[in-house]
């Protein structure tokens, strides 16, 4: 695969934060309101890696979709950051916009009931996973409607990426502690990213409006994995990737 543009993406409060590098140019960062607008701003051959599950099984097995169970053992104390994604029916159990907290929790309960009915062994949906359902559906809808995107939009996971970039050694410090950013964990990741071509000035810039500091670092790591995919150096977990019933590839790349 040859791409002159590589892009790393993470979901954020305002939509999606993207770190982009063009051939022989310094990286840049920008926030987009939707994944479609992000893709429309890129050349057709750009390689895009996103920290978001891609590919949804009709029935979820123990540990998730499959890729999750393969990468967790690599991460040691960081493996809890890879949470299980339920079945496609659970993801689409309730697609309404939530105007109240009560409606949100009721939708979570409905999704959990569907998840339990479509998993073996039966398992509900974590609050963390439910919180990103809308973003998972956003990418899923695009890959169903535009199959050509499947050749250039890939899934990764930040902690798997950091582990691979660190010579197969997981990060020793958490990025967050009880929901708050952990400065020491952020510093550990920044130092690693600098070993792979980023400058401190770029990584130390204030967060983009609508995106958190850890979203930015995760997108920066995703961009490095996009470069590995474009250069033929990345590995999918599993290898070869699985596919869901729409033919969407299902693997975590790093």
N, C-alpha and C positions, 0 to 999 in steps of 0.2 A: 504494500500500500504506500503510495507516495502522496503526501499532503504538504503543501507549503504553509498551511495554517493549522495550528493545533490549539484546542480550546478545552479548558477545564471548567466545570460548572457545578455549583451547589445551590440548593434551594435556600431562600432567605425570606425574611418577612415581606419584602417588597416584590418578591417574585423569584428571580434567578440571578445569581452573581456569576459572572464569567471572566476568567483570566485567559487572555488570548495572546498568542505569539505568532507573528508572521516570520517567514524565513529571514534570517539575518537582521531581525529587528528586536527591540526591547519589548518585554511583555506589557500589556495594558489591562485595565480592569474596568468593567462596566456592569451595571445592574439593568436587567430587562424585566418588564412586567409579565411576560409570558414566554414559554419555551418556544412557541412559534415565532415570535418577534426576534428572539435570539437567533434562531436558525436562519431567518430571513436576512439577518445582517451579516451572514457569513458567506464566503464563496462555496460553490456546490461541492468542492472536494475537501472541505475542512474536516478534520478528524475531531470529534467531540466526545469527551468523556464526562459523565455526570454521576454525582453521588446520589443516585436514586435507583431503586429496583426497576429493572426492565425485564419483561417476560413474566407472565402470571400463570401458574398451574391451575387446572380445574379442581384438583385435590391437593392439599398441602400435606407433606409427609413430616415425620419427626424432624424437628430442627429447622423447618422452613421449606424453601423451594428446592434446595439441593446445594446451590453454591455456598449458602451460609454455613452448612455443616462442614464443608471442605476448608473454608478459610479460618474458622474460629480457632482450630488448634495451633495456627501460626502465631496467634496474637497474645498468648499468655494472659496476663492480667487485663489486657485490653479487649478480650473476646466478647465481653458483655456489650460492647458498642455495636456488634452485629446482631440486630434483633430480627426475629423471624417474621417473614411477610406471608400473610395468609393467601387463600385461594382467590382466583378471579371473581367468583360469585360474592365473596365477602367484601372485596374492594368496591363492588358495584351495588352493594345491598342498599345503600342510601346515598344518593348523589345530590341531595338538596343543599341549598345554601342555608347555613345555620344563623338565625338571628338572635338566639338566646343560648345561654349556657346549658339550660335544661334540654333544649332541642339537640345540642351537640352531644350531651351524655346519652340521650335516648338513641341517637343514631349510632353511637359507639356500642350500646347494648345490642342493637339490631345486627350490626356487623359482627359482633362476637358470636351471636347465636348462629348466624350463617356460617361463620368460620368453624365453629364446633361441628356443624353438620357436614362440612366439606374438608375435614382433616382427619388423619389417622396417625396417632391417636388424637381424639378430639381436643382441640385447643382454641381458646378465645383469642381476642386481639388486644395487644398491649395499648395503653394510651399513647405511647411514643409512636408506635406504628400507625395507629389511627390518625395521628396528627399530620402524617404526610400522605394520606390516602389521595387527597385531591391532586397533589403534585404527581403522584404515581399515575393516576388516571390521565392527567394532562399529557404526559409523555406517551402513555399507552395508546391514547386516541390518535396521536400523530403517527405512531409507527404502524398502526392498523390502516390509517387512511393513506399514508405515504410510504409504502414498503421500501422504496429506494433508500430511505433514511437508515434502514437497518444495517447498511454497509458502512455507515460512518458515525453512528451514535452508539456509544458503548457505556456499559455500567461499570463503575468501580466503587471502592469504599475507602475513605481516607486512611483508616488505620491499617488496612491491608496495603495501601499504597506506601505509607510511611515505612512499614515493615520491609517491603520489597526494596525501597530506595535506601534502606539502612542495612543492606546486606543480609536480609532475612531475619533481622533482629527487631522485635516489636519495640515501640516507644516505652520507656520506663515510667513515664509520668502521665497521669490523665490530663486531658485537654480541659475538662471541666470537673469541678467538685461541687456536688449538690446544686447543679444547675448554673453555677457561676464559673466564669472563665478562670482557669488556673494559670497565673503568669508563668510559673516555672515550666508547665507543660507546653505552653505556647512557645516559650523560648527554646525548648528542646526541638520542637518542630521547625521553627524558623532557622535554627542552626543547620539542620539537615537540608532544608530547602536551599540554603545558601551554598551548600556543597554541590548542589545540582544546578547552579547557574543563576539563581536569583540574587539580587543585591539587597542589603539590609534596608537601603532607602526605599526600595519598592515594597518590601514586606512590612516596614514600620509606618507606612502611610496611614492616615486616619481611615476608618472603615467607610465604605460608600454608604450613602443615605439608604436606609432600609435593609442594610446587611450588617451582620455582626462580625467581629474580628475573627472568630473561629470559622465562620462561613468563608471568609476571604482566604484563610490559610488552606482550608479544605479544597477550594477551587484551584488554588495554586498547585496543590499536590495532584489534583485531577489532570491539570495541564501537562504535568510531567509524564503521567501515564498515557495521555494522548500522544505525546512524542514517542513513547516506547511502542505503542501500537503502530503508529505511522512508520516507525523504523523497523518493524518486525521483531521487536525485542520483548514484547509483553506476552504473558501467559494467561489464558482464560481458565477459570475454575468453575465447572469442570472443563476438561480438554479432551474431545471437542465439546463446544457448548451444547446444552440441551435446547429444546424449542418448545414453545407453548402451542396451543391449538391453532393460533393464527400464523404460526411459523416464525414468531419473533424469537431471536436467539436469547438464551437465558444463561448468563455467566457473569461472574465478577472478574474483571480484567485487572492485571497489575504487572 
